[in-house]
């Protein structure tokens, strides 16, 4: 893939999409956070700070010992990296001689504690860099990645890093609880394939998250002087049935389209375009919501937004039911088919209350994973205090070396150094409230749970019953997720 091709893809590391530089071993002359700014690098003649020349980028000091400098970046949207641009604009005598890039993937993108133990793999070997240039490198790697490590040799300054690729959404999570999903959102893998014109604003802006900050963050065409109209072709994140559409012309006051329409098709090869939204009037600086106006187009993979005759649109949202293979159906079918006693035993591994497990077993068959979550939550919150206490009692104390594999996995953040303090405070908590201290331990360190225990020791028993029940509900959802995804209890 050439640089011209991959730079048309979304910048997975963009700060506007949630990308962040988590760590840099040095940022003496210019801070690491500049690296992912959306704006083009800026030059300010004759401007200096107390540390040297002001530079719009990340710049380390001159290295006087062996080694090299590096920074760790969390991608704003996990995905498959297709190309990198290491931009050294305005760094002429102070750019790195070479760079390389490593990558990794972790299950919980925000789990900082998981990063020190990850295995990094190289996606770009050491390559020479030119100063004051956009150094473009095509990448051939099909893995879903969440973090990058940019290495510069031996030191110097980089203005911007662009990480172009294809978003790889976690559909297991997005579809977990059912309901409508924005299939035209860039974070769900949607992308603009092409458009008739984008003179004033990129076609890709149409699918960005959040509200537009001004006209520059929308898609805008030049003024059409001849017949016809403008259009933007969008590939949805996954196939689905569209139930609600939003067309947002916010900030476009004197340059909004006069009318718009949407066509849809299932596959671009021999596309059979169907009208989803008939041609309708649009207004300036307005969020237009369409639901009853939509025609039945069935399963679709692509949308074509038409604007008449020209103008600007800030955002397109297309909420629908994703047409994905039921991700958890095998586990749901297995639970539905269990004998009642076995179903109750399985359900009690999610929540220790016998009454809750019996109600759930008798509520079968469940339609799908989303129904299991919904009914489980409703049944839990209909329980009485004694049922909750029975559920609490099924848990080992935080910090104990549990025999239960699920509990060991959930408490993996507890270090041996934390166990003695946790044991003493657990005993105080039990003596005061009459039940075990309960917290959803997944993804939390022992120190965090210790602080939580100290705080909750000061609460009343009534407060703690409710707090512990909320934590039990979190654990319940976590254990259902593990069951649906095929992990043994």
C-alpha positions in Angstrom: 0.0 0.0 0.0 1.4 3.4 -1.0 1.6 6.4 1.3 -1.1 8.1 -0.8 -3.4 5.1 -0.2 -2.9 4.6 3.6 -3.0 8.3 4.5 -6.7 8.2 3.4 -7.4 5.8 6.3 -8.2 7.1 9.8 -5.4 8.2 12.2 -5.8 5.6 14.9 -3.6 7.5 17.3 -5.3 10.9 16.9 -5.7 12.8 20.2 -9.2 13.8 19.0 -10.1 10.0 18.9 -8.7 9.4 22.4 -5.0 8.6 21.5 -2.5 9.5 24.2 1.2 9.4 24.8 1.4 7.6 28.1 5.2 7.8 28.7 8.4 9.2 27.3 11.8 8.5 28.8 12.7 12.2 28.1 10.9 15.3 26.9 13.4 18.0 28.0 12.9 20.5 25.1 9.3 19.8 24.0 6.5 17.8 25.6 5.5 14.3 24.3 1.8 15.3 24.1 2.5 17.5 21.0 3.2 14.3 19.1 -0.5 13.4 18.5 -2.0 16.9 18.0 -4.4 17.1 15.1 -3.1 20.5 13.9 -0.1 20.8 11.5 3.2 21.5 13.2 3.8 25.2 13.8 7.0 27.3 13.6 7.5 30.3 15.8 10.5 32.4 14.7 12.6 33.8 17.6 10.5 32.2 20.3 12.4 30.5 23.2 11.6 28.9 26.5 13.8 28.7 29.6 15.0 25.3 28.1 15.7 26.4 24.6 14.0 27.0 21.3 10.2 26.5 21.3 9.3 23.6 19.1 5.9 22.1 18.2 6.7 18.4 18.7 8.3 16.0 21.1 12.1 16.7 21.6 14.6 15.0 23.9 17.9 16.3 25.1 21.2 15.5 23.4 22.1 11.9 24.5 25.6 11.6 26.0 25.5 7.9 26.9 24.6 4.7 25.0 21.0 3.9 24.2 18.1 5.6 22.6 14.9 7.6 23.4 11.3 6.3 23.2 7.7 6.9 24.0 4.7 4.7 24.5 1.4 5.6 22.8 -2.1 4.3 23.4 -4.1 4.2 20.2 -7.4 6.1 20.4 -9.1 3.4 18.4 -7.7 -0.2 18.4 -7.1 -1.4 14.8 -4.9 -2.8 12.1 -2.0 -0.4 11.3 -1.5 0.1 7.5 1.0 3.0 7.5 2.9 5.4 9.7 4.0 9.0 9.1 6.9 10.2 11.3 6.7 13.9 10.7 9.9 15.9 11.5 8.6 19.3 10.2 10.8 22.2 11.4 13.3 19.7 13.0 16.3 20.3 10.7 19.5 19.8 12.6 17.8 18.2 15.6 15.8 15.3 14.1 16.6 11.7 15.0 18.8 9.8 12.6 16.6 6.7 12.7 13.4 5.3 14.1 11.6 2.0 14.7 8.2 1.1 16.0 7.0 -1.7 18.2 3.4 -2.7 19.0 1.3 -4.8 21.4 -2.3 -5.5 22.1 -3.9 -5.8 25.6 -7.5 -6.9 26.4 -8.3 -3.8 28.5 -7.0 -0.8 26.6 -7.0 1.3 29.7 -5.2 -1.2 32.0 -2.0 0.6 32.7 -0.8 -2.2 35.1 -0.8 -4.7 32.2 1.6 -2.7 30.1 4.9 -3.5 31.9 4.4 -7.2 31.3 3.4 -7.1 27.6 5.4 -8.6 24.8 6.3 -5.9 22.2 6.8 -6.9 18.6 8.4 -4.9 15.8 6.2 -3.6 13.1 8.8 -1.2 11.6 12.5 -2.0 11.7 15.1 0.7 12.1 14.7 3.2 9.2 16.5 6.5 8.4 14.7 9.7 8.9 14.9 12.9 7.0 14.7 16.2 8.8 11.8 18.7 8.1 9.9 15.9 6.2 6.9 13.7 6.4 8.6 10.2 6.6 6.0 7.7 5.4 6.2 4.0 6.0 3.7 1.3 4.8 3.0 -1.4 7.3 1.9 -5.0 6.6 0.4 -6.3 9.8 -3.0 -7.8 10.2 -3.2 -7.9 14.0 -5.5 -5.8 16.1 -3.2 -3.5 18.0 -3.8 -1.2 21.0 -0.4 0.4 21.8 2.8 1.5 20.0 6.3 2.2 21.2 8.1 4.8 19.0 11.9 4.5 19.3 14.2 7.3 18.0 17.9 6.8 17.5 19.7 8.2 19.4 17.7 11.3 20.3 16.1 14.4 18.8 12.7 15.8 17.8 9.6 14.5 16.1 6.8 16.9 15.3 3.9 14.5 14.8 3.2 10.8 14.5 0.3 9.6 12.4 -0.9 6.0 12.6 -3.1 5.2 9.7 -5.2 2.1 9.7 -8.5 0.3 9.9 -10.5 0.4 13.1 -11.1 -3.0 14.6 -14.1 -2.6 17.0 -14.8 -5.1 19.7 -18.2 -6.3 18.4 -18.5 -8.8 21.3 -18.6 -5.8 23.7 -20.7 -3.5 21.4 -23.4 -6.1 20.9 -23.3 -7.5 24.4 -26.4 -5.9 25.7 -28.4 -5.6 22.5 -30.0 -2.4 21.2 -29.1 -0.1 18.4 -25.5 0.8 17.5 -24.3 3.7 15.4 -23.1 1.6 12.4 -21.7 4.8 10.7 -19.4 5.7 13.5 -15.7 5.7 12.9 -15.1 4.1 16.3 -17.3 1.2 15.1 -15.2 0.7 12.0 -17.2 2.8 9.5 -15.3 4.8 6.8 -15.9 7.2 4.0 -14.8 5.5 0.8 -15.1 8.4 -1.6 -17.1 11.5 -2.3 -17.9 13.8 -5.2 -16.0 16.8 -3.7 -14.4 17.9 -0.4 -12.9 21.2 -1.2 -13.5 22.8 2.2 -13.8 19.9 4.6 -12.6 16.2 4.5 -15.2 13.5 3.8 -13.8 11.6 6.8 -15.1 14.3 9.2 -18.6 13.1 8.6 -18.2 10.0 10.8 -16.1 11.5 13.7 -17.3 11.1 17.3 -18.7 14.0 19.3 -20.2 17.3 18.4 -18.5 19.4 15.7 -16.4 22.2 17.2 -16.8 24.5 14.1 -17.3 24.3 10.3 -13.7 22.9 9.9 -14.7 19.6 11.5 -17.4 18.7 9.0 -17.6 17.7 5.4 -18.0 20.6 3.0 -18.0 20.9 -0.8 -17.3 23.8 -3.0 -20.2 25.8 -4.6 -21.7 23.8 -7.5 -22.1 26.0 -10.6 -23.6 23.3 -12.9 -26.3 20.6 -12.8 -26.2 17.6 -10.4 -25.5 17.2 -6.7 -22.7 16.2 -4.3 -22.5 12.8 -2.4 -20.5 10.9 0.2 -20.2 7.1 0.0 -19.9 5.4 3.5 -19.0 1.8 4.3 -20.7 0.8 7.6 -18.7 -0.8 10.4 -20.7 -3.9 9.8 -23.8 -4.9 8.0 -27.1 -4.1 9.7 -30.7 -2.8 9.5 -30.9 0.9 9.9 -33.7 2.2 12.2 -32.7 5.8 12.9 -30.6 8.4 11.1 -29.2 11.8 12.2 -28.0 14.4 9.7 -26.3 17.3 11.6 -25.6 20.6 9.9 -24.4 22.3 13.0 -22.2 25.4 12.3 -23.3 25.4 8.6 -25.5 28.5 8.5 -25.2 30.0 5.1 -23.8 26.9 3.4 -26.0 24.0 4.5 -27.5 21.9 1.7 -31.0 22.8 0.7 -32.1 19.1 0.6 -30.6 15.7 1.3 -31.4 12.0 0.8 -29.8 8.6 1.6 -29.5 5.5 -0.5 -28.4 2.1 0.8 -27.1 -1.1 -0.7 -26.0 -4.6 0.5 -22.6 -4.9 -1.1 -21.0 -2.6 -3.7 -20.5 -5.3 -6.3 -23.5 -5.0 -8.6 -25.0 -2.6 -6.0 -28.7 -2.5 -5.8 -29.2 1.0 -4.4 -32.4 1.4 -2.4 -33.9 4.6 -1.0 -33.5 4.7 2.8 -34.3 8.4 3.3 -36.3 10.1 0.5 -35.2 13.5 -0.6 -36.1 16.0 2.2 -35.5 19.6 3.1 -32.6 20.4 5.4 -32.1 23.5 7.6 -29.0 25.4 8.6 -27.3 24.7 11.9 -29.7 21.9 12.9 -29.6 18.3 14.0 -32.1 16.5 11.8 -33.5 13.2 13.3 -35.2 10.7 11.0 -37.0 7.6 12.1 -40.6 7.3 10.8 -39.4 8.9 7.5 -37.1 6.0 6.8 -38.0 3.4 4.2 -37.4 -0.3 4.8 -34.1 -1.1 3.1 -33.4 -4.4 4.8 -29.8 -5.5 5.5 -27.3 -2.9 4.2 -23.5 -2.5 4.1 -23.1 1.0 2.5 -24.9 4.3 2.6 -24.7 7.2 0.1 -25.5 10.6 1.5 -26.7 12.9 -1.2 -26.8 16.7 -0.7 -28.6 19.0 -3.1 -27.0 20.9 -4.7 -23.9 21.3 -2.4 -22.9 22.5 1.0 -21.7 21.2 4.3 -22.8 18.4 6.7 -21.1 18.1 10.1 -22.1 14.5 11.1 -24.0 11.5 9.8 -25.3 8.9 12.4 -27.0 5.7 11.3 -28.3 3.7 14.2 -29.2 0.1 13.5 -29.2 -3.5 14.5 -25.9 -5.1 13.6 -26.3 -8.1 11.5 -23.5 -10.2 13.1 -23.6 -13.8 13.9 -24.9 -14.1 17.4 -21.6 -14.0 19.2 -22.7 -15.8 22.3 -25.4 -18.1 20.9 -23.6 -21.4 21.5 -23.3 -20.7 25.3 -26.9 -19.5 25.5 -28.1 -22.7 23.7 -26.0 -24.8 26.1 -27.5 -23.0 29.2 -31.0 -23.4 27.8 -30.5 -27.1 27.3 -29.2 -27.9 30.7 -31.2 -30.0 33.3 -32.6 -27.7 35.9 -30.2 -28.8 38.7 -27.1 -28.3 36.4 -28.4 -25.0 35.3 -28.8 -23.8 38.9 -25.3 -25.0 39.7 -23.9 -23.1 36.7 -25.9 -20.0 37.5 -24.7 -20.0 41.1 -21.1 -19.7 39.8 -22.2 -16.3 38.5 -24.1 -15.3 41.7 -24.2 -17.4 44.9 -27.9 -16.7 45.8 -29.9 -19.9 45.4 -33.2 -18.0 44.9 -31.6 -15.9 42.2 -30.2 -19.0 40.4 -33.6 -20.8 40.7 -35.5 -17.8 39.2 -33.0 -17.7 36.4 -33.2 -21.4 35.7 -37.0 -21.1 35.5 -36.8 -18.1 33.2 -35.2 -20.1 30.4 -35.1 -20.3 27.5 -33.1 -17.1 26.9 -33.3 -15.6 23.4 -29.7 -14.5 23.3 -26.8 -13.1 25.4 -28.4 -9.7 25.6 -31.6 -11.2 27.1 -29.5 -13.2 29.6 -27.8 -10.0 30.8 -31.1 -8.1 31.0 -33.0 -10.8 32.9 -30.1 -11.6 35.2 -29.9 -7.9 36.2 -33.6 -7.6 36.8 -33.7 -10.8 38.9 -30.8 -9.7 41.0 -32.3 -6.3 41.9 -35.6 -8.0 42.8 -33.9 -10.0 45.5 -34.2 -9.3 49.2 -31.4 -8.6 51.7 -31.0 -12.2 52.8 -30.5 -13.3 49.2 -27.8 -10.6 48.7 -26.1 -11.8 51.9 -26.1 -15.3 50.6 -24.5 -14.1 47.4 -21.9 -12.1 49.3 -21.0 -15.2 51.5 -20.1 -17.2 48.3 -17.0 -15.0 47.8 -13.6 -15.5 49.4 -12.2 -12.4 51.2 -10.2 -10.0 49.1 -6.6 -10.9 49.4 -7.1 -14.6 50.5 -5.6 -17.2 48.2 -8.9 -18.4 46.8 -9.3 -21.9 45.4 -11.9 -20.7 43.0 -10.3 -20.1 39.6 -12.6 -17.2 38.7 -11.7 -15.5 42.0 -8.0 -16.0 41.4 -8.3 -14.4 38.0 -10.3 -11.5 39.3 -7.9 -10.8 42.1 -4.7 -11.1 40.1 -3.9 -7.5 41.0 -3.4 -8.3 44.7 0.3 -8.5 45.6 1.7 -10.5 48.4 2.7 -7.3 50.1 -0.9 -6.2 50.3 -2.3 -9.4 51.8 -1.4 -8.8 55.5 -3.1 -5.4 55.6 -6.1 -6.7 53.7 -6.5 -9.6 56.1 -6.6 -7.3 59.2 -9.0 -4.8 57.6 -11.2 -7.5 56.2 -11.7 -8.9 59.8 -12.6 -5.4 61.0 -15.1 -5.0 58.2 -16.8 -8.3 58.8 -17.0 -7.6 62.6 -18.7 -4.3 61.9 -21.1 -5.2 59.1 -21.6 -8.9 59.4 -20.6 -9.8 55.8 -17.5 -10.0 53.7 -16.0 -6.9 52.1 -17.1 -7.2 48.4 -15.5 -5.3 45.5 -15.3 -6.1 41.8 -11.6 -6.8 41.7 -11.1 -7.2 38.0 -8.5 -4.7 36.7 -7.9 -3.2 40.1 -4.6 -3.3 42.1 -4.3 -4.5 45.6 -3.4 -0.9 46.7 -6.6 0.4 45.1 -8.7 -2.2 46.8 -7.0 -1.5 50.1 -7.9 2.2 49.8 -11.5 1.2 49.0 -11.7 -1.0 52.0 -10.4 1.7 54.3 -13.0 4.1 52.9 -15.9 1.7 53.2 -15.1 0.8 56.8 -16.4 4.2 57.7 -19.8 3.7 56.1 -23.0 2.6 57.8 -24.3 -1.0 57.4 -27.2 0.2 55.3 -24.8 2.1 53.0 -22.6 -1.0 52.7 -25.4 -3.4 51.9 -26.3 -1.2 48.8 -22.6 -0.7 47.9 -21.8 -4.4 48.2 -24.9 -5.3 46.1 -23.7 -2.9 43.3 -20.3 -4.6 43.4 -22.0 -8.0 43.3 -24.0 -6.9 40.2 -20.7 -5.9 38.5 -19.2 -9.3 39.3 -22.4 -11.0 38.0 -22.1 -9.2 34.6 -18.4 -10.0 34.4 -18.9 -13.7 35.1 -21.8 -13.9 32.6 -19.5 -12.3 30.0 -16.8 -15.0 30.7 -19.4 -17.7 30.3 -20.7 -16.4 27.0 -17.2 -16.0 25.7 -16.4 -19.7 26.4 -14.2 -19.4 29.5 -14.6 -22.2 32.0 -16.1 -21.3 35.4 
